[in-house]
Amino acid sequence: MRLNSPQINLINRACMKASKFLIRDFGEIENLQVSTKGPGDFVSSADKRTEKIIIDELYKAHPDYGIITEETGYINKSNDKNRWIIDPIDGTMNFLNGIPQFAISIGYEEEGEIKCGVIFNPITNEMFCAEKGNGAYLNNSRIRVSKKNKITDALIVTGGPKQASKIKDKIFSEYIEISKRVSNVRKFGSAALDIAYVACGRFDGYWQRELNYWDIAAGMVIIKEAGGFIDFFENDADLPLKRNVIASNSSIHEELKGLILKKDIE
């Protein structure tokens, strides 16, 4: 990895330490699938254990920094100038089913801006990493968004509605509308990796409603440093940790945004 600020080194170290246990846990999933209890409680424990390892590692270096995490919520909430944004397992349903498409996602936020971030899939050993002004990398190779310039040729990824979503019909309508105008649409099950894949050109664009901030915090700086764009739309001011997201290369961004932001999609 060519980035070596204290923050990025610390995040890398936390990811590698947590991933050892996560790889071991993932190896147990297949056995749990056929057990009478099922893997649900096990996965919840893996999520919490991974988060604790990451928090402990970051906290040792900066006990005064704020932290926002999926499981614990806020730590040192009064410090909103320096914060770690953590998702210990982004793609838990994939993890639960033994699908190796999930990631640890950690972003560092300073004065309200994500300055650096890491998205790490421990099973494929792919680490996406970026710092503001220093480019984006996949392991040791510099990455860039795709050069696809026609929306009709674009491969787009999305997450679809969550089970508890109250706007499923709206989200399905968007899916239909966009799928008619692009080459194809995929659903891989990890928002963090979806954005990372746009950053390295595997996908040309991504959109999803009702995401949590920790799902996409690290991805925000990675895609920007890879030459892509990321926008938030129709966000609720009363839900500061929720996001509706559009991310893509620079050539198709406005057109993709135009498809999604149509006021009446039937």
MIRO-455560 format. One record per atom (N, C-alpha, C): residue in three letters; x, y, z negated. Coordinates in steps of 0.1 Angstrom, whole numbers, padded with zeros to 4 digits. Example, Ala and Ser with C-alpha at 12.3 -4.5 7.8 and 13.67 -1.06 7.14 Angstrom:
BEGIN
type, c1, c2, c3
ALA, 0132, -0057, -0078
ALA, 0123, -0045, -0078
ALA, 0132, -0033, -0078
SER, 0128, -0022, -0071
SER, 0137, -0011, -0071
SER, 0129, 0000, -0079
***
This chain:
BEGIN
type, c1, c2, c3
MET, 0008, -0012, 0000
MET, 0000, 0000, 0000
MET, 0009, 0012, 0000
ARG, 0006, 0022, 0009
ARG, 0015, 0033, 0010
ARG, 0011, 0045, 0002
LEU, 0000, 0044, -0006
LEU, -0004, 0055, -0014
LEU, 0001, 0052, -0029
ASN, 0006, 0062, -0035
ASN, 0013, 0059, -0048
ASN, 0011, 0070, -0058
SER, -0001, 0077, -0058
SER, -0003, 0086, -0069
SER, -0006, 0078, -0082
PRO, -0004, 0085, -0093
PRO, -0007, 0077, -0106
PRO, -0021, 0071, -0106
GLN, -0031, 0079, -0101
GLN, -0045, 0074, -0102
GLN, -0047, 0061, -0093
ILE, -0041, 0062, -0081
ILE, -0043, 0050, -0072
ILE, -0035, 0038, -0077
ASN, -0023, 0040, -0082
ASN, -0016, 0029, -0088
ASN, -0023, 0023, -0100
LEU, -0030, 0031, -0108
LEU, -0037, 0026, -0119
LEU, -0049, 0018, -0115
ILE, -0057, 0023, -0105
ILE, -0068, 0016, -0099
ILE, -0064, 0003, -0094
ASN, -0053, 0003, -0086
ASN, -0048, -0010, -0080
ASN, -0045, -0020, -0091
ARG, -0038, -0015, -0101
ARG, -0035, -0024, -0112
ARG, -0047, -0030, -0119
ALA, -0057, -0022, -0121
ALA, -0069, -0026, -0128
ALA, -0077, -0037, -0119
CYS, -0077, -0034, -0106
CYS, -0083, -0043, -0096
CYS, -0077, -0057, -0096
MET, -0063, -0057, -0096
MET, -0056, -0069, -0095
MET, -0058, -0077, -0108
LYS, -0058, -0071, -0120
LYS, -0060, -0078, -0132
LYS, -0073, -0084, -0133
ALA, -0084, -0076, -0130
ALA, -0097, -0081, -0130
ALA, -0100, -0092, -0120
SER, -0093, -0091, -0109
SER, -0096, -0101, -0098
SER, -0092, -0115, -0101
LYS, -0082, -0117, -0110
LYS, -0077, -0130, -0113
LYS, -0089, -0138, -0120
PHE, -0096, -0132, -0128
PHE, -0107, -0138, -0135
PHE, -0119, -0140, -0126
LEU, -0121, -0130, -0117
LEU, -0132, -0130, -0108
LEU, -0130, -0142, -0097
ILE, -0118, -0144, -0093
ILE, -0116, -0155, -0084
ILE, -0119, -0168, -0090
ARG, -0114, -0169, -0103
ARG, -0117, -0182, -0111
ARG, -0132, -0184, -0112
ASP, -0139, -0173, -0116
ASP, -0154, -0174, -0117
ASP, -0161, -0178, -0105
PHE, -0156, -0172, -0094
PHE, -0162, -0175, -0081
PHE, -0161, -0190, -0077
GLY, -0150, -0195, -0081
GLY, -0147, -0210, -0079
GLY, -0157, -0219, -0086
GLU, -0163, -0213, -0097
GLU, -0172, -0221, -0105
GLU, -0187, -0221, -0100
ILE, -0189, -0211, -0091
ILE, -0203, -0209, -0086
ILE, -0209, -0221, -0080
GLU, -0202, -0228, -0072
GLU, -0208, -0240, -0064
GLU, -0213, -0250, -0074
ASN, -0205, -0253, -0085
ASN, -0210, -0262, -0095
ASN, -0222, -0258, -0102
LEU, -0223, -0245, -0104
LEU, -0235, -0239, -0112
LEU, -0247, -0240, -0103
GLN, -0246, -0240, -0090
GLN, -0258, -0239, -0082
GLN, -0267, -0251, -0084
VAL, -0262, -0262, -0088
VAL, -0270, -0275, -0090
VAL, -0273, -0277, -0105
SER, -0269, -0268, -0113
SER, -0272, -0270, -0128
SER, -0286, -0266, -0131
THR, -0291, -0271, -0142
THR, -0305, -0268, -0145
THR, -0307, -0254, -0150
LYS, -0296, -0248, -0156
LYS, -0297, -0235, -0161
LYS, -0296, -0225, -0149
GLY, -0288, -0228, -0139
GLY, -0286, -0219, -0128
GLY, -0275, -0209, -0131
PRO, -0270, -0202, -0121
PRO, -0258, -0194, -0122
PRO, -0261, -0179, -0127
GLY, -0274, -0176, -0129
GLY, -0277, -0162, -0132
GLY, -0270, -0156, -0144
ASP, -0271, -0163, -0156
ASP, -0264, -0158, -0168
ASP, -0249, -0158, -0166
PHE, -0244, -0167, -0159
PHE, -0229, -0168, -0156
PHE, -0225, -0156, -0149
VAL, -0232, -0152, -0138
VAL, -0228, -0141, -0130
VAL, -0229, -0128, -0138
SER, -0240, -0127, -0146
SER, -0241, -0115, -0155
SER, -0228, -0114, -0164
SER, -0224, -0125, -0169
SER, -0212, -0125, -0178
SER, -0200, -0121, -0170
ALA, -0199, -0126, -0158
ALA, -0187, -0123, -0149
ALA, -0187, -0108, -0146
ASP, -0199, -0102, -0143
ASP, -0200, -0088, -0141
ASP, -0195, -0080, -0153
LYS, -0199, -0083, -0164
LYS, -0196, -0076, -0177
LYS, -0181, -0078, -0180
ARG, -0176, -0090, -0178
ARG, -0162, -0093, -0181
ARG, -0153, -0085, -0172
THR, -0156, -0085, -0159
THR, -0148, -0077, -0149
THR, -0148, -0062, -0152
GLU, -0160, -0057, -0156
GLU, -0161, -0043, -0159
GLU, -0153, -0040, -0171
LYS, -0153, -0049, -0182
LYS, -0145, -0046, -0194
LYS, -0130, -0046, -0191
ILE, -0126, -0055, -0183
ILE, -0111, -0055, -0180
ILE, -0107, -0042, -0173
ILE, -0115, -0038, -0163
ILE, -0112, -0025, -0156
ILE, -0113, -0013, -0165
ILE, -0123, -0012, -0173
ILE, -0124, -0001, -0183
ILE, -0113, -0001, -0192
ASP, -0109, -0012, -0198
ASP, -0098, -0013, -0208
ASP, -0085, -0008, -0201
GLU, -0083, -0012, -0189
GLU, -0070, -0008, -0182
GLU, -0070, 0007, -0179
LEU, -0081, 0013, -0175
LEU, -0082, 0027, -0172
LEU, -0082, 0035, -0184
TYR, -0088, 0030, -0195
TYR, -0090, 0037, -0207
TYR, -0076, 0039, -0214
LYS, -0068, 0028, -0213
LYS, -0055, 0029, -0219
LYS, -0046, 0040, -0214
ALA, -0048, 0043, -0201
ALA, -0040, 0054, -0195
ALA, -0046, 0067, -0197
HIS, -0059, 0068, -0197
HIS, -0066, 0081, -0199
HIS, -0078, 0080, -0208
PRO, -0076, 0079, -0221
PRO, -0087, 0077, -0230
PRO, -0097, 0089, -0230
ASP, -0093, 0100, -0225
ASP, -0102, 0112, -0225
ASP, -0111, 0113, -0212
TYR, -0108, 0105, -0202
TYR, -0115, 0106, -0189
TYR, -0129, 0100, -0191
GLY, -0139, 0106, -0184
GLY, -0152, 0101, -0183
GLY, -0152, 0088, -0174
ILE, -0162, 0080, -0177
ILE, -0164, 0068, -0169
ILE, -0179, 0066, -0166
ILE, -0182, 0063, -0154
ILE, -0196, 0058, -0150
ILE, -0195, 0044, -0145
THR, -0202, 0035, -0151
THR, -0202, 0021, -0146
THR, -0216, 0016, -0145
GLU, -0217, 0005, -0137
GLU, -0230, -0002, -0135
GLU, -0236, -0008, -0148
GLU, -0228, -0015, -0155
GLU, -0233, -0022, -0167
GLU, -0234, -0013, -0179
THR, -0223, -0005, -0182
THR, -0222, 0002, -0195
THR, -0229, 0016, -0194
GLY, -0229, 0022, -0182
GLY, -0234, 0035, -0180
GLY, -0223, 0045, -0182
TYR, -0226, 0055, -0191
TYR, -0216, 0066, -0193
TYR, -0207, 0063, -0205
ILE, -0194, 0067, -0203
ILE, -0184, 0067, -0214
ILE, -0177, 0080, -0213
ASN, -0175, 0087, -0225
ASN, -0170, 0100, -0225
ASN, -0178, 0110, -0216
LYS, -0191, 0110, -0218
LYS, -0200, 0117, -0209
LYS, -0197, 0132, -0208
SER, -0191, 0137, -0219
SER, -0189, 0152, -0219
SER, -0178, 0156, -0209
ASN, -0169, 0146, -0205
ASN, -0159, 0150, -0196
ASN, -0164, 0147, -0182
ASP, -0169, 0157, -0175
ASP, -0174, 0155, -0161
ASP, -0164, 0161, -0151
LYS, -0152, 0165, -0156
LYS, -0141, 0170, -0147
LYS, -0132, 0159, -0141
ASN, -0130, 0149, -0150
ASN, -0122, 0137, -0146
ASN, -0130, 0124, -0149
ARG, -0134, 0117, -0139
ARG, -0142, 0105, -0141
ARG, -0138, 0094, -0132
TRP, -0139, 0082, -0138
TRP, -0138, 0069, -0130
TRP, -0152, 0064, -0127
ILE, -0155, 0061, -0114
ILE, -0168, 0055, -0110
ILE, -0166, 0041, -0106
ILE, -0172, 0032, -0114
ILE, -0168, 0017, -0113
ILE, -0181, 0009, -0110
ASP, -0179, 0000, -0100
ASP, -0188, -0011, -0097
ASP, -0180, -0024, -0098
PRO, -0182, -0032, -0109
PRO, -0173, -0044, -0110
PRO, -0175, -0055, -0100
ILE, -0188, -0057, -0096
ILE, -0191, -0066, -0085
ILE, -0201, -0060, -0076
ASP, -0198, -0054, -0065
ASP, -0207, -0049, -0056
ASP, -0210, -0060, -0046
GLY, -0223, -0065, -0046
GLY, -0227, -0076, -0038
GLY, -0229, -0088, -0047
THR, -0235, -0086, -0059
THR, -0237, -0097, -0069
THR, -0246, -0108, -0063
MET, -0255, -0106, -0055
MET, -0263, -0116, -0049
MET, -0255, -0126, -0040
ASN, -0246, -0120, -0033
ASN, -0236, -0128, -0025
ASN, -0228, -0136, -0034
PHE, -0222, -0130, -0045
PHE, -0214, -0137, -0055
PHE, -0222, -0149, -0061
LEU, -0235, -0146, -0064
LEU, -0244, -0155, -0071
LEU, -0246, -0168, -0062
ASN, -0245, -0166, -0049
ASN, -0248, -0177, -0039
ASN, -0235, -0183, -0033
GLY, -0224, -0179, -0038
GLY, -0211, -0184, -0033
GLY, -0207, -0179, -0020
ILE, -0212, -0167, -0017
ILE, -0208, -0160, -0004
ILE, -0197, -0151, -0007
PRO, -0185, -0152, 0000
PRO, -0174, -0144, -0003
PRO, -0174, -0130, 0003
GLN, -0185, -0123, 0001
GLN, -0187, -0109, 0007
GLN, -0192, -0100, -0005
PHE, -0182, -0097, -0014
PHE, -0184, -0088, -0025
PHE, -0171, -0081, -0028
ALA, -0172, -0071, -0037
ALA, -0160, -0064, -0039
ALA, -0160, -0056, -0053
ILE, -0148, -0054, -0058
ILE, -0147, -0044, -0069
ILE, -0145, -0030, -0062
SER, -0152, -0021, -0068
SER, -0152, -0007, -0062
SER, -0149, 0003, -0073
ILE, -0138, 0011, -0072
ILE, -0134, 0021, -0082
ILE, -0131, 0034, -0075
GLY, -0137, 0044, -0079
GLY, -0134, 0058, -0073
GLY, -0130, 0067, -0085
TYR, -0121, 0076, -0082
TYR, -0117, 0086, -0091
TYR, -0122, 0099, -0087
GLU, -0130, 0106, -0096
GLU, -0137, 0118, -0093
GLU, -0130, 0129, -0101
GLU, -0127, 0141, -0094
GLU, -0121, 0152, -0101
GLU, -0129, 0165, -0097
GLU, -0134, 0172, -0107
GLU, -0141, 0184, -0104
GLU, -0153, 0182, -0094
GLY, -0159, 0170, -0095
GLY, -0171, 0167, -0087
GLY, -0168, 0161, -0073
GLU, -0155, 0159, -0070
GLU, -0151, 0154, -0057
GLU, -0143, 0141, -0059
ILE, -0146, 0131, -0051
ILE, -0139, 0118, -0051
ILE, -0125, 0120, -0045
LYS, -0115, 0119, -0053
LYS, -0101, 0121, -0048
LYS, -0094, 0109, -0042
CYS, -0098, 0097, -0048
CYS, -0092, 0085, -0043
CYS, -0101, 0073, -0047
GLY, -0099, 0062, -0040
GLY, -0107, 0051, -0043
GLY, -0102, 0038, -0037
VAL, -0106, 0027, -0043
VAL, -0102, 0014, -0038
VAL, -0115, 0005, -0038
ILE, -0116, -0003, -0027
ILE, -0126, -0013, -0026
ILE, -0118, -0026, -0023
PHE, -0120, -0036, -0032
PHE, -0111, -0048, -0031
PHE, -0120, -0061, -0031
ASN, -0119, -0068, -0020
ASN, -0125, -0082, -0020
ASN, -0115, -0092, -0024
PRO, -0116, -0097, -0036
PRO, -0105, -0106, -0041
PRO, -0105, -0120, -0034
ILE, -0116, -0124, -0028
ILE, -0116, -0137, -0021
ILE, -0108, -0136, -0008
THR, -0110, -0125, 0000
THR, -0103, -0124, 0013
THR, -0090, -0117, 0011
ASN, -0088, -0112, -0001
ASN, -0076, -0104, -0004
ASN, -0074, -0092, 0005
GLU, -0085, -0085, 0007
GLU, -0085, -0073, 0015
GLU, -0088, -0061, 0005
MET, -0078, -0052, 0005
MET, -0079, -0040, -0003
MET, -0079, -0027, 0006
PHE, -0091, -0021, 0006
PHE, -0093, -0008, 0013
PHE, -0090, 0003, 0003
CYS, -0082, 0013, 0007
CYS, -0077, 0023, -0002
CYS, -0075, 0036, 0005
ALA, -0078, 0047, -0003
ALA, -0076, 0060, 0003
ALA, -0074, 0071, -0008
GLU, -0066, 0081, -0004
GLU, -0065, 0093, -0012
GLU, -0068, 0105, -0003
LYS, -0074, 0115, -0009
LYS, -0077, 0127, -0001
LYS, -0064, 0133, 0005
GLY, -0063, 0134, 0018
GLY, -0052, 0140, 0025
GLY, -0041, 0131, 0028
ASN, -0042, 0118, 0025
ASN, -0031, 0108, 0027
ASN, -0036, 0096, 0035
GLY, -0047, 0097, 0041
GLY, -0052, 0086, 0050
GLY, -0058, 0074, 0043
ALA, -0063, 0065, 0051
ALA, -0070, 0053, 0045
ALA, -0062, 0041, 0050
TYR, -0062, 0031, 0042
TYR, -0054, 0018, 0045
TYR, -0062, 0006, 0042
LEU, -0060, -0004, 0049
LEU, -0064, -0018, 0046
LEU, -0051, -0026, 0043
ASN, -0049, -0029, 0031
ASN, -0036, -0035, 0027
ASN, -0025, -0025, 0031
ASN, -0016, -0029, 0040
ASN, -0005, -0020, 0043
ASN, -0007, -0013, 0057
SER, -0018, -0015, 0063
SER, -0021, -0009, 0076
SER, -0030, 0003, 0076
ARG, -0027, 0013, 0083
ARG, -0035, 0025, 0084
ARG, -0048, 0021, 0091
ILE, -0059, 0026, 0087
ILE, -0072, 0023, 0094
ILE, -0079, 0036, 0099
ARG, -0087, 0034, 0109
ARG, -0095, 0045, 0115
ARG, -0108, 0039, 0119
VAL, -0118, 0048, 0119
VAL, -0131, 0044, 0124
VAL, -0131, 0041, 0139
SER, -0142, 0035, 0144
SER, -0142, 0031, 0158
SER, -0143, 0043, 0167
LYS, -0140, 0040, 0180
LYS, -0141, 0051, 0190
LYS, -0154, 0050, 0198
LYS, -0163, 0041, 0194
LYS, -0176, 0040, 0201
LYS, -0183, 0053, 0202
ASN, -0187, 0057, 0214
ASN, -0193, 0071, 0215
ASN, -0207, 0071, 0220
LYS, -0213, 0058, 0222
LYS, -0227, 0058, 0226
LYS, -0235, 0050, 0215
ILE, -0245, 0056, 0210
ILE, -0253, 0049, 0200
ILE, -0259, 0036, 0205
THR, -0261, 0035, 0218
THR, -0267, 0023, 0224
THR, -0257, 0011, 0224
ASP, -0244, 0014, 0222
ASP, -0234, 0004, 0222
ASP, -0230, 0001, 0207
ALA, -0236, 0008, 0198
ALA, -0231, 0007, 0184
ALA, -0236, -0005, 0176
LEU, -0227, -0011, 0168
LEU, -0231, -0021, 0159
LEU, -0232, -0014, 0145
ILE, -0244, -0015, 0140
ILE, -0248, -0007, 0127
ILE, -0250, -0017, 0116
VAL, -0247, -0013, 0104
VAL, -0250, -0022, 0092
VAL, -0258, -0014, 0082
THR, -0267, -0022, 0075
THR, -0276, -0016, 0065
THR, -0278, -0026, 0054
GLY, -0285, -0021, 0044
GLY, -0287, -0030, 0032
GLY, -0302, -0034, 0031
GLY, -0311, -0027, 0037
GLY, -0325, -0030, 0036
GLY, -0330, -0026, 0022
PRO, -0343, -0028, 0020
PRO, -0348, -0024, 0006
PRO, -0345, -0034, -0004
LYS, -0344, -0029, -0016
LYS, -0342, -0038, -0028
LYS, -0356, -0044, -0032
GLN, -0356, -0055, -0039
GLN, -0368, -0062, -0042
GLN, -0378, -0052, -0049
ALA, -0373, -0044, -0058
ALA, -0382, -0035, -0066
ALA, -0385, -0022, -0059
SER, -0381, -0020, -0047
SER, -0383, -0007, -0040
SER, -0398, -0004, -0038
LYS, -0401, 0009, -0039
LYS, -0415, 0013, -0037
LYS, -0417, 0019, -0023
ILE, -0406, 0019, -0015
ILE, -0407, 0025, -0002
ILE, -0403, 0014, 0009
LYS, -0406, 0002, 0006
LYS, -0402, -0009, 0015
LYS, -0407, -0006, 0030
ASP, -0420, -0002, 0031
ASP, -0425, 0000, 0044
ASP, -0417, 0011, 0052
LYS, -0414, 0021, 0045
LYS, -0406, 0032, 0052
LYS, -0392, 0027, 0056
ILE, -0386, 0019, 0048
ILE, -0373, 0014, 0051
ILE, -0374, 0004, 0063
PHE, -0384, -0005, 0063
PHE, -0386, -0014, 0074
PHE, -0389, -0007, 0087
SER, -0396, 0004, 0086
SER, -0399, 0012, 0098
SER, -0386, 0018, 0104
GLU, -0378, 0023, 0095
GLU, -0365, 0028, 0099
GLU, -0357, 0018, 0106
TYR, -0357, 0006, 0100
TYR, -0349, -0005, 0106
TYR, -0354, -0008, 0120
ILE, -0367, -0009, 0122
ILE, -0372, -0012, 0135
ILE, -0369, -0001, 0145
GLU, -0370, 0012, 0141
GLU, -0367, 0023, 0150
GLU, -0353, 0023, 0154
ILE, -0344, 0021, 0145
ILE, -0330, 0022, 0148
ILE, -0325, 0009, 0156
SER, -0331, -0002, 0152
SER, -0327, -0014, 0160
SER, -0331, -0014, 0174
LYS, -0341, -0006, 0178
LYS, -0345, -0004, 0192
LYS, -0334, 0004, 0200
ARG, -0326, 0012, 0193
ARG, -0318, 0022, 0199
ARG, -0303, 0019, 0198
VAL, -0299, 0008, 0191
VAL, -0285, 0005, 0190
VAL, -0283, -0009, 0195
SER, -0270, -0013, 0196
SER, -0267, -0026, 0201
SER, -0272, -0037, 0192
ASN, -0270, -0036, 0179
ASN, -0274, -0046, 0170
ASN, -0273, -0040, 0156
VAL, -0280, -0047, 0146
VAL, -0279, -0043, 0132
VAL, -0276, -0055, 0124
ARG, -0267, -0053, 0114
ARG, -0263, -0064, 0105
ARG, -0267, -0060, 0091
LYS, -0268, -0071, 0082
LYS, -0271, -0069, 0068
LYS, -0262, -0079, 0060
PHE, -0251, -0073, 0054
PHE, -0241, -0081, 0048
PHE, -0242, -0082, 0033
GLY, -0249, -0073, 0026
GLY, -0251, -0075, 0012
GLY, -0242, -0068, 0002
SER, -0233, -0060, 0007
SER, -0224, -0052, -0002
SER, -0222, -0038, 0004
ALA, -0228, -0028, -0002
ALA, -0227, -0014, 0003
ALA, -0212, -0010, 0004
ALA, -0204, -0013, -0007
ALA, -0190, -0009, -0007
ALA, -0183, -0014, 0005
LEU, -0184, -0027, 0008
LEU, -0177, -0033, 0019
LEU, -0183, -0028, 0032
ASP, -0196, -0026, 0033
ASP, -0202, -0020, 0045
ASP, -0195, -0007, 0049
ILE, -0194, 0002, 0040
ILE, -0187, 0014, 0042
ILE, -0172, 0012, 0046
ALA, -0166, 0003, 0039
ALA, -0152, 0000, 0042
ALA, -0150, -0005, 0056
TYR, -0160, -0013, 0060
TYR, -0160, -0019, 0074
TYR, -0162, -0009, 0085
VAL, -0170, 0001, 0081
VAL, -0171, 0013, 0091
VAL, -0158, 0020, 0091
ALA, -0152, 0022, 0080
ALA, -0139, 0029, 0079
ALA, -0128, 0023, 0088
CYS, -0128, 0009, 0089
CYS, -0118, 0003, 0097
CYS, -0123, -0002, 0110
GLY, -0135, 0003, 0114
GLY, -0139, 0001, 0128
GLY, -0146, -0012, 0131
ARG, -0149, -0020, 0121
ARG, -0156, -0033, 0123
ARG, -0171, -0030, 0126
PHE, -0176, -0020, 0119
PHE, -0190, -0015, 0122
PHE, -0188, 0000, 0127
ASP, -0198, 0004, 0135
ASP, -0197, 0018, 0140
ASP, -0205, 0028, 0131
GLY, -0214, 0023, 0123
GLY, -0222, 0031, 0114
GLY, -0230, 0024, 0104
TYR, -0235, 0031, 0094
TYR, -0241, 0025, 0082
TYR, -0251, 0034, 0077
TRP, -0263, 0029, 0073
TRP, -0272, 0037, 0065
TRP, -0279, 0029, 0055
GLN, -0283, 0035, 0044
GLN, -0291, 0028, 0034
GLN, -0297, 0038, 0024
ARG, -0309, 0035, 0020
ARG, -0316, 0043, 0009
ARG, -0314, 0036, -0004
GLU, -0316, 0044, -0015
GLU, -0317, 0039, -0029
GLU, -0305, 0032, -0034
LEU, -0293, 0038, -0030
LEU, -0281, 0032, -0035
LEU, -0277, 0039, -0048
ASN, -0269, 0032, -0056
ASN, -0263, 0038, -0068
ASN, -0250, 0045, -0065
TYR, -0246, 0055, -0072
TYR, -0234, 0063, -0070
TYR, -0222, 0054, -0070
TRP, -0222, 0044, -0080
TRP, -0210, 0035, -0081
TRP, -0209, 0026, -0069
ASP, -0220, 0024, -0061
ASP, -0219, 0015, -0049
ASP, -0210, 0021, -0039
ILE, -0210, 0035, -0038
ILE, -0204, 0041, -0026
ILE, -0194, 0052, -0030
ALA, -0190, 0054, -0043
ALA, -0181, 0064, -0046
ALA, -0167, 0062, -0040
ALA, -0162, 0051, -0041
ALA, -0148, 0048, -0035
ALA, -0149, 0049, -0020
GLY, -0160, 0044, -0014
GLY, -0162, 0044, 0000
GLY, -0162, 0058, 0006
MET, -0167, 0068, -0002
MET, -0168, 0081, 0003
MET, -0154, 0087, 0008
VAL, -0144, 0085, 0000
VAL, -0131, 0090, 0004
VAL, -0124, 0081, 0014
ILE, -0127, 0068, 0014
ILE, -0121, 0059, 0023
ILE, -0125, 0062, 0038
ILE, -0139, 0064, 0039
ILE, -0144, 0067, 0053
ILE, -0139, 0081, 0058
LYS, -0139, 0091, 0049
LYS, -0135, 0104, 0053
LYS, -0120, 0104, 0058
GLU, -0112, 0097, 0050
GLU, -0097, 0096, 0053
GLU, -0095, 0087, 0066
ALA, -0105, 0079, 0069
ALA, -0104, 0071, 0082
ALA, -0109, 0078, 0094
GLY, -0113, 0091, 0092
GLY, -0118, 0099, 0103
GLY, -0133, 0098, 0105
GLY, -0140, 0092, 0096
GLY, -0155, 0091, 0097
GLY, -0162, 0102, 0089
PHE, -0175, 0102, 0090
PHE, -0184, 0111, 0083
PHE, -0193, 0104, 0074
ILE, -0196, 0110, 0063
ILE, -0206, 0105, 0054
ILE, -0216, 0116, 0049
ASP, -0228, 0113, 0050
ASP, -0238, 0123, 0046
ASP, -0248, 0117, 0036
PHE, -0254, 0126, 0028
PHE, -0265, 0121, 0019
PHE, -0278, 0129, 0023
PHE, -0289, 0122, 0022
PHE, -0301, 0128, 0027
PHE, -0313, 0125, 0018
GLU, -0322, 0134, 0017
GLU, -0335, 0133, 0009
GLU, -0332, 0127, -0005
ASN, -0322, 0132, -0011
ASN, -0319, 0128, -0025
ASN, -0328, 0135, -0035
ASP, -0330, 0128, -0046
ASP, -0339, 0133, -0056
ASP, -0330, 0139, -0067
ALA, -0332, 0152, -0069
ALA, -0324, 0159, -0079
ALA, -0326, 0154, -0093
ASP, -0337, 0147, -0096
ASP, -0339, 0141, -0109
ASP, -0332, 0128, -0111
LEU, -0326, 0123, -0100
LEU, -0319, 0110, -0101
LEU, -0305, 0112, -0095
PRO, -0296, 0118, -0103
PRO, -0283, 0122, -0098
PRO, -0274, 0111, -0095
LEU, -0277, 0099, -0100
LEU, -0268, 0087, -0096
LEU, -0274, 0079, -0085
LYS, -0284, 0084, -0078
LYS, -0290, 0077, -0067
LYS, -0286, 0084, -0054
ARG, -0284, 0077, -0043
ARG, -0280, 0083, -0031
ARG, -0287, 0076, -0019
ASN, -0291, 0083, -0009
ASN, -0295, 0078, 0004
ASN, -0283, 0082, 0013
VAL, -0277, 0072, 0021
VAL, -0264, 0074, 0027
VAL, -0265, 0071, 0042
ILE, -0258, 0080, 0050
ILE, -0254, 0077, 0064
ILE, -0239, 0079, 0065
ALA, -0233, 0069, 0071
ALA, -0218, 0069, 0073
ALA, -0216, 0064, 0087
SER, -0207, 0070, 0095
SER, -0203, 0065, 0108
SER, -0191, 0072, 0113
ASN, -0187, 0068, 0125
ASN, -0176, 0075, 0132
ASN, -0181, 0089, 0136
SER, -0172, 0097, 0141
SER, -0176, 0111, 0144
SER, -0184, 0112, 0156
SER, -0183, 0103, 0166
SER, -0190, 0104, 0179
SER, -0205, 0101, 0178
ILE, -0209, 0092, 0170
ILE, -0223, 0088, 0170
ILE, -0230, 0094, 0158
HIS, -0223, 0101, 0149
HIS, -0229, 0105, 0136
HIS, -0242, 0113, 0137
GLU, -0241, 0123, 0145
GLU, -0253, 0132, 0146
GLU, -0265, 0125, 0152
GLU, -0262, 0116, 0162
GLU, -0273, 0109, 0168
GLU, -0279, 0099, 0158
LEU, -0271, 0092, 0151
LEU, -0276, 0082, 0141
LEU, -0284, 0090, 0130
LYS, -0278, 0101, 0126
LYS, -0285, 0109, 0116
LYS, -0299, 0114, 0121
GLY, -0299, 0118, 0134
GLY, -0312, 0122, 0140
GLY, -0322, 0111, 0140
LEU, -0318, 0099, 0142
LEU, -0328, 0087, 0142
LEU, -0334, 0085, 0128
ILE, -0325, 0087, 0118
ILE, -0329, 0084, 0105
ILE, -0338, 0095, 0099
LEU, -0334, 0108, 0103
LEU, -0341, 0119, 0097
LEU, -0354, 0124, 0104
LYS, -0358, 0116, 0114
LYS, -0371, 0119, 0120
LYS, -0382, 0119, 0109
LYS, -0390, 0129, 0109
LYS, -0399, 0131, 0097
LYS, -0410, 0120, 0098
ASP, -0414, 0116, 0110
ASP, -0425, 0106, 0111
ASP, -0420, 0094, 0119
ILE, -0416, 0084, 0112
ILE, -0412, 0071, 0119
ILE, -0424, 0062, 0117
GLU, -0430, 0059, 0128
GLU, -0442, 0049, 0127
GLU, -0438, 0035, 0132
***
